[in-house]
């Protein structure tokens, strides 16, 4: 599993988020782990840590919100 930092661009219906990675690519992700259990509020511009599977690098799971 690859873990990278990303920036939230927008919130989409169904608790999905559009994120921008450091290489300017855009991906979709959903909350997982502590971010989902604790109802962490994510706003555009927030930095997050995202985990991707090796097979699909266009969708990920948001692991936690990072300090700005």
C-alpha positions in Angstrom: 0.0 0.0 0.0 1.3 3.4 -0.9 0.7 6.3 1.5 1.0 9.9 0.2 0.0 13.4 1.2 -2.7 15.3 -0.7 -4.8 18.4 -0.5 -8.7 18.4 -0.4 -10.2 20.1 -3.5 -13.9 19.5 -2.9 -16.4 17.4 -1.1 -18.6 15.2 -3.2 -21.9 13.4 -2.4 -21.6 10.1 -0.6 -18.7 11.2 1.6 -16.3 11.2 -1.3 -13.6 13.8 -1.7 -11.6 15.0 -4.7 -7.9 15.3 -3.8 -4.9 16.7 -5.5 -1.6 14.9 -5.1 1.8 16.5 -5.1 2.3 15.6 -8.8 -0.9 17.6 -9.7 -3.0 14.5 -10.4 -6.5 14.4 -9.1 -8.0 11.4 -7.3 -11.1 10.3 -5.4 -11.0 9.2 -1.8 -13.3 8.3 1.1 -12.8 8.6 4.8 -11.4 5.5 6.6 -10.2 4.6 10.1 -10.1 7.3 12.7 -11.1 10.0 10.1 -14.4 8.2 9.6 -15.1 7.0 13.2 -14.5 10.4 14.7 -16.4 12.4 12.1 -13.4 14.5 11.1 -14.5 17.6 9.2 -12.6 18.1 5.9 -12.7 21.4 4.1 -11.1 22.4 0.8 -7.4 23.2 1.4 -6.9 20.7 4.2 -3.9 18.4 3.9 -4.6 14.7 4.4 -2.7 11.4 4.4 -4.1 9.0 1.7 -3.5 5.3 1.2 -3.8 3.7 -2.3 -3.9 0.0 -3.3 -1.3 -1.1 -5.8 -4.0 -2.0 -8.4 -6.0 1.2 -8.5 -4.2 4.5 -8.0 -7.2 6.6 -8.9 -9.1 5.9 -5.7 -7.9 5.9 -2.1 -8.7 6.0 1.6 -8.2 9.1 3.8 -6.3 7.9 6.8 -5.9 11.2 8.8 -6.0 14.9 8.6 -2.6 16.6 8.8 -1.9 19.9 10.5 -1.9 22.9 8.2 
